[in-house]
Amino acid sequence: MTLPPQSWDTHIYLPPDRASTGATSLAGHLVKASPAHNFALCMSITDSPDTLPVFIDTITALNEMHRRARGTVILRPDEMTPTRLRTLQSQGIRSIRLHIVRIAMDLGADIGNVEKVISGTAQRLHGEGLSWPIDAQLSLSTWSRLSELLVKLHQEFGTTFIADHMFCAGPDSAGSKDFGRCLDLVERGIVHVKISGLAKYAPAGIETLRPIIEQVLRCRGGDMALWGSDWPHVDLEGDRAEVDVEEQLSRLKDICQGLGEGYWEKLTVENAQRLLL
């Protein structure tokens, strides 16, 4: 499927053999794997700090191929030093992914401790004059519980957030109070939403998530939605799923066109350019 010129894949990972493959070769894998022209690479929960150099080098290699590339990195709070943040900005990094929050919530951490990590990150970024959004893959209920904090941080620092995989909402989430709270954050311009991870959250097919996708796209006239392939579709155990990205995009285009003019271009091009460049 042909995407609009200058389209973006905002949720794509380095392939599993990253440690033994040069950056130019890795960049070539990404170009072949996704129909998008530009890329926002994500570090995954399984990436070690040793991955960062090849991650940065791959962003550089993509840019040298006349693509536009940016990155989302995972950093611990103690790693967010002024020098580190400024260096990453110059290397094309444009957001921080707080996987430590996801892990903490999975382990039953107190929500207050999680809020401290998010607040501290927002304060550090603001202090360095960086408008990076804070990216996270959290459960729908966790996003809902954090909603008051996110509003506060947005008002205080101008912080925005990115919710991976549509807040991890499932087919039964449409109409729930938690999803309603999350949509309010989107409508207020506080949370951007990646329409990604469709194979994970709609194993019976993308049509089961159509109500969720449509509601996300309708917020602010489609200005807050981003598309991501989630390639190479590897789970925490290292198993790789076969995903028909072309079919997913065809269905997404149909949904966008059903909502009106311009939604498809916003999802695949315009929103990412505004957020990442």
C-alpha positions as CSV (number, residue, x, y, z in Angstrom):
1,M,0.0,0.0,0.0
2,T,1.3,3.5,-0.9
3,L,1.2,6.0,2.0
4,P,1.1,9.8,1.4
5,P,4.4,11.4,0.7
6,Q,6.5,12.1,3.8
7,S,4.5,9.6,5.9
8,W,5.7,8.6,9.3
9,D,5.8,5.2,11.1
10,T,6.0,6.4,14.7
11,H,6.3,3.1,16.5
12,I,9.0,0.8,15.1
13,Y,11.9,-1.0,16.7
14,L,15.3,-2.2,15.7
15,P,15.3,-5.8,14.6
16,P,16.3,-8.5,17.1
17,D,19.7,-9.0,15.6
18,R,20.7,-5.4,16.3
19,A,23.8,-6.2,18.3
20,S,25.5,-7.9,15.4
21,T,24.3,-5.7,12.6
22,G,25.7,-2.3,11.5
23,A,23.5,0.8,11.6
24,T,23.3,1.2,7.8
25,S,22.1,-2.4,7.5
26,L,19.6,-1.8,10.3
27,A,18.3,1.3,8.6
28,G,17.8,-0.8,5.4
29,H,15.8,-3.3,7.3
30,L,13.5,-0.6,8.6
31,V,13.0,0.9,5.1
32,K,12.0,-2.5,3.7
33,A,9.8,-3.4,6.7
34,S,7.5,-0.3,6.7
35,P,5.8,1.5,3.9
36,A,6.4,4.8,5.6
37,H,9.0,7.3,4.4
38,N,10.1,8.6,7.8
39,F,10.5,6.9,11.1
40,A,10.3,7.4,14.9
41,L,12.3,4.6,16.4
42,C,11.4,3.3,19.9
43,M,13.6,1.6,22.4
44,S,11.9,-1.5,23.8
45,I,11.6,-2.8,27.4
46,T,14.2,-5.5,26.5
47,D,16.8,-3.0,25.3
48,S,19.9,-2.5,27.5
49,P,21.8,0.7,27.8
50,D,24.3,-0.8,25.4
51,T,21.7,-0.6,22.7
52,L,21.7,3.2,22.7
53,P,24.7,3.8,20.5
54,V,23.5,1.6,17.6
55,F,20.0,3.1,18.1
56,I,21.4,6.6,17.6
57,D,23.6,5.5,14.7
58,T,20.5,4.0,13.0
59,I,18.7,7.3,13.3
60,T,21.7,9.0,11.7
61,A,21.9,6.4,9.0
62,L,18.2,6.9,8.1
63,N,18.7,10.7,7.9
64,E,21.7,10.1,5.6
65,M,19.4,8.0,3.4
66,H,17.3,11.2,3.0
67,R,14.6,9.9,5.3
68,R,13.6,11.8,8.4
69,A,14.2,9.9,11.6
70,R,13.7,10.6,15.3
71,G,13.8,8.5,18.4
72,T,12.1,7.7,21.7
73,V,14.5,6.5,24.4
74,I,14.2,4.8,27.7
75,L,16.0,6.5,30.5
76,R,16.0,6.1,34.3
77,P,15.4,9.3,36.3
78,D,19.1,9.4,37.4
79,E,20.2,9.3,33.7
80,M,18.3,12.4,32.8
81,T,21.1,14.8,33.4
82,P,21.2,18.2,31.6
83,T,24.2,17.2,29.5
84,R,22.7,13.8,28.5
85,L,19.4,15.4,27.6
86,R,21.0,18.1,25.4
87,T,23.2,15.5,23.7
88,L,20.2,13.3,22.9
89,Q,18.3,16.3,21.5
90,S,21.1,17.0,19.1
91,Q,21.1,13.3,18.1
92,G,17.4,13.3,17.1
93,I,15.7,12.1,20.2
94,R,12.3,13.7,20.8
95,S,10.6,11.8,23.6
96,I,11.3,9.7,26.7
97,R,9.5,6.4,27.1
98,L,8.9,5.6,30.8
99,H,8.9,1.9,30.8
100,I,9.9,2.0,34.5
101,V,6.4,3.2,35.2
102,R,4.9,0.3,33.3
103,I,7.1,-2.2,35.2
104,A,6.2,-0.6,38.5
105,M,2.5,-0.7,37.9
106,D,2.8,-4.4,36.8
107,L,4.5,-5.1,40.1
108,G,1.8,-3.4,42.1
109,A,3.6,-0.2,42.9
110,D,1.8,2.6,44.8
111,I,0.4,5.1,42.3
112,G,2.0,7.9,44.4
113,N,5.5,6.6,43.6
114,V,4.6,6.4,39.9
115,E,3.3,9.9,39.9
116,K,6.7,11.1,41.4
117,V,8.6,9.6,38.5
118,I,6.3,11.2,35.9
119,S,6.4,14.5,37.7
120,G,10.2,14.5,38.0
121,T,10.6,13.7,34.3
122,A,8.3,16.5,33.3
123,Q,10.1,18.9,35.5
124,R,13.6,17.9,34.2
125,L,12.5,18.2,30.6
126,H,10.9,21.6,31.2
127,G,14.0,22.8,33.1
128,E,16.1,22.0,30.0
129,G,13.7,23.8,27.7
130,L,12.7,20.6,26.0
131,S,9.2,20.1,24.8
132,W,9.5,16.3,24.5
133,P,6.4,14.4,25.2
134,I,6.5,11.6,27.7
135,D,5.6,8.3,26.1
136,A,4.3,5.2,28.0
137,Q,2.6,1.9,27.4
138,L,0.2,1.6,30.3
139,S,-3.1,0.0,31.0
140,L,-6.3,1.9,30.3
141,S,-7.1,2.0,34.0
142,T,-3.6,3.4,34.9
143,W,-4.0,6.2,32.3
144,S,-7.3,7.0,33.8
145,R,-5.9,7.0,37.4
146,L,-3.2,9.4,36.3
147,S,-5.5,11.8,34.5
148,E,-5.5,14.5,37.2
149,L,-1.7,14.5,37.3
150,L,-1.4,14.8,33.6
151,V,-3.7,17.8,33.5
152,K,-1.6,19.4,36.3
153,L,1.7,18.8,34.6
154,H,0.3,20.1,31.3
155,Q,-0.9,23.3,33.0
156,E,2.4,23.8,35.0
157,F,5.0,22.8,32.4
158,G,3.2,22.4,29.1
159,T,4.0,18.7,29.2
160,T,2.2,16.5,26.7
161,F,2.1,12.7,26.7
162,I,2.0,9.8,24.2
163,A,-0.2,6.8,24.9
164,D,1.1,3.8,23.0
165,H,-1.4,1.4,21.5
166,M,-4.5,3.5,22.1
167,F,-4.2,3.4,25.9
168,C,-4.0,-0.4,25.6
169,A,-7.8,-0.3,25.2
170,G,-9.6,-3.5,24.0
171,P,-12.8,-4.0,22.0
172,D,-14.8,-3.9,25.3
173,S,-13.4,-0.5,26.4
174,A,-15.5,1.7,24.3
175,G,-18.0,3.5,26.4
176,S,-16.2,2.8,29.7
177,K,-15.5,5.5,32.2
178,D,-11.8,5.0,32.0
179,F,-11.8,5.4,28.3
180,G,-14.0,8.4,28.6
181,R,-11.4,10.1,30.9
182,C,-8.6,9.3,28.5
183,L,-10.5,10.7,25.5
184,D,-11.0,13.9,27.5
185,L,-7.2,14.2,27.8
186,V,-6.9,13.8,24.1
187,E,-9.6,16.3,23.4
188,R,-7.8,18.8,25.6
189,G,-4.5,18.4,23.7
190,I,-2.7,16.7,26.6
191,V,-2.2,13.2,25.2
192,H,-1.3,12.1,21.7
193,V,-2.4,8.6,20.9
194,K,-0.5,6.0,18.8
195,I,-2.8,3.8,16.7
196,S,-0.5,0.9,17.0
197,G,-0.2,-2.6,18.4
198,L,-3.3,-3.6,16.5
199,A,-2.3,-7.2,16.3
200,K,-1.9,-7.4,20.1
201,Y,-5.1,-5.6,21.1
202,A,-7.4,-6.8,18.3
203,P,-6.4,-10.4,17.7
204,A,-9.8,-11.1,16.2
205,G,-9.2,-8.3,13.6
206,I,-9.0,-4.5,13.4
207,E,-12.8,-4.2,12.9
208,T,-13.3,-5.1,16.6
209,L,-11.4,-1.9,17.5
210,R,-13.2,0.3,15.0
211,P,-15.2,2.1,17.7
212,I,-12.1,2.8,19.7
213,I,-10.1,4.0,16.7
214,E,-13.0,6.2,15.5
215,Q,-13.4,7.9,18.9
216,V,-9.6,8.6,19.1
217,L,-9.6,10.1,15.6
218,R,-12.6,12.3,16.3
219,C,-10.8,14.1,19.1
220,R,-9.6,17.5,18.1
221,G,-10.5,16.8,14.5
222,G,-7.9,14.0,14.3
223,D,-5.0,16.2,15.4
224,M,-3.7,13.9,18.2
225,A,-3.5,10.5,16.5
226,L,-0.2,8.9,15.2
227,W,0.3,5.7,13.2
228,G,2.8,3.1,14.2
229,S,3.5,-0.4,12.7
230,D,4.9,-1.9,15.9
231,W,7.4,-3.8,13.7
232,P,9.0,-6.4,14.1
233,H,6.1,-7.6,16.3
234,V,8.3,-9.5,18.9
235,D,6.9,-10.2,22.3
236,L,8.8,-10.3,25.6
237,E,9.5,-14.0,25.1
238,G,11.2,-13.3,21.8
239,D,8.4,-14.8,19.7
240,R,7.6,-13.0,16.5
241,A,4.1,-12.7,15.1
242,E,3.2,-12.5,11.4
243,V,1.3,-9.2,11.0
244,D,-0.2,-7.9,7.8
245,V,0.6,-4.2,8.1
246,E,-0.7,-3.5,4.6
247,E,-4.1,-4.9,5.5
248,Q,-4.2,-2.9,8.8
249,L,-3.4,0.3,6.9
250,S,-6.1,-0.4,4.3
251,R,-8.6,-0.7,7.1
252,L,-7.3,2.4,8.9
253,K,-7.6,4.4,5.6
254,D,-11.2,3.2,5.2
255,I,-12.0,4.3,8.8
256,C,-10.3,7.7,8.3
257,Q,-12.2,8.3,5.0
258,G,-15.4,7.5,6.7
259,L,-14.8,10.3,9.2
260,G,-14.2,12.9,6.6
261,E,-11.5,14.7,4.6
262,G,-8.0,15.1,6.0
263,Y,-8.0,12.4,8.7
264,W,-5.8,10.0,6.8
265,E,-3.2,12.7,6.1
266,K,-3.2,13.8,9.7
267,L,-2.7,10.2,11.0
268,T,0.1,9.3,8.7
269,V,1.9,12.6,8.0
270,E,0.9,15.9,9.6
271,N,0.6,15.1,13.3
272,A,4.0,13.3,13.4
273,Q,5.7,16.2,11.6
274,R,4.2,18.7,14.0
275,L,5.2,16.7,17.1
276,L,8.6,15.4,16.0
277,L,10.3,18.0,13.8
